[in-house]
Amino acid sequence: MAEKNETRLTLFTLDWLRAVLRGERPTGETFWVGNYGTALFHQPLLALLLVLPISEAIPGTLTTLLVLYQLALTRGVARSQPGVPTPLGWKIAGILVTFGHAALFAALARSLFMSSA
């Protein structure tokens, strides 16, 4: 029996990221790995940029990109295909938490850009 290639995507590759953002991965994977797995990469970078003696516009730009990513991920969580049946309440909670991350990054970006002015 042939398996779909989509179920064999390696995490954190461009193909995987595209599939997550299009909602083609299971809801759990989209939410957990899309939010917190990717944070293993961008949060250390953001922390480093915030403590370096550089313009606040540089970490502000990164947080702006993270806002866009989180909004796209919110759409991905909403459209995600449940590989395992996902209760509607959990899916709604995942959408709200992911959107909340976008709002928090937006607040950080705003404060960084306002402090450099």
C-alpha positions in Angstrom: 0.0 0.0 0.0 1.5 3.4 -1.0 1.7 6.1 1.6 1.3 9.8 0.9 4.6 11.7 0.9 2.9 14.5 2.9 2.9 12.3 6.0 6.7 11.8 5.7 7.8 15.4 5.7 10.8 16.2 7.9 10.1 18.8 10.6 11.6 22.3 10.1 12.2 22.0 6.4 10.8 24.4 3.9 8.3 21.9 2.5 7.1 21.1 6.1 6.7 24.8 6.9 4.7 25.4 3.7 2.5 22.4 4.6 2.0 23.8 8.1 1.1 27.3 6.9 -1.3 25.9 4.3 -3.0 23.7 7.0 -2.0 20.4 5.4 -0.6 18.9 8.6 -2.5 17.5 11.6 -3.8 20.1 14.0 -1.6 19.0 16.9 1.6 19.2 14.8 0.5 22.5 13.3 -0.2 24.1 16.7 2.6 22.6 18.9 5.5 22.4 16.5 4.4 25.5 14.5 4.3 27.6 17.7 6.8 26.2 20.1 9.1 24.1 17.9 9.9 27.1 15.8 10.3 29.2 18.9 13.4 27.1 19.7 15.0 29.0 16.7 13.6 32.5 16.8 13.5 33.1 20.5 17.2 32.8 21.2 17.9 35.0 18.1 15.4 37.6 19.4 16.9 37.5 22.9 20.4 38.0 21.4 19.2 40.9 19.3 17.5 42.6 22.3 20.7 42.6 24.4 23.1 43.7 21.7 24.0 47.4 21.5 22.2 47.8 18.1 19.3 49.8 16.9 15.9 48.7 18.2 14.7 48.6 14.6 16.6 45.4 14.0 14.8 43.3 16.6 11.7 45.3 15.7 11.9 44.0 12.2 12.3 40.4 13.4 9.2 40.8 15.6 7.3 42.2 12.7 8.2 39.2 10.7 7.1 37.0 13.6 3.7 38.8 13.7 3.2 37.9 10.0 4.3 34.3 10.7 2.0 33.9 13.6 -0.9 35.3 11.6 -0.2 32.8 8.8 0.1 30.0 11.4 -3.2 31.0 12.9 -4.7 30.5 9.5 -2.9 27.2 9.3 -4.2 26.0 12.6 -7.7 27.0 11.6 -7.4 25.0 8.3 -5.4 22.1 9.6 -6.4 18.6 8.6 -6.9 16.5 11.7 -4.8 13.4 11.3 -6.3 12.5 14.7 -9.8 13.7 15.4 -9.5 17.1 17.2 -12.3 18.3 19.4 -13.6 21.7 18.2 -12.8 23.3 21.6 -9.2 22.4 21.3 -9.0 23.7 17.8 -10.6 27.0 18.8 -8.2 27.2 21.8 -5.3 26.6 19.4 -6.5 29.4 17.1 -6.9 31.8 20.0 -3.5 31.0 21.5 -1.7 31.3 18.2 -3.5 34.6 17.5 -2.5 35.8 21.0 1.1 35.1 20.2 0.8 37.3 17.1 -0.7 40.1 19.3 2.1 39.8 21.8 4.8 40.0 19.0 2.9 43.0 17.6 3.0 44.8 21.0 6.7 44.1 21.3 7.4 45.3 17.8 5.4 48.5 18.5 7.3 49.2 21.7 10.7 48.6 19.9 9.8 50.9 17.1 8.4 53.6 19.5 11.6 53.5 21.6 13.8 54.1 18.6 11.9 57.2 17.6 
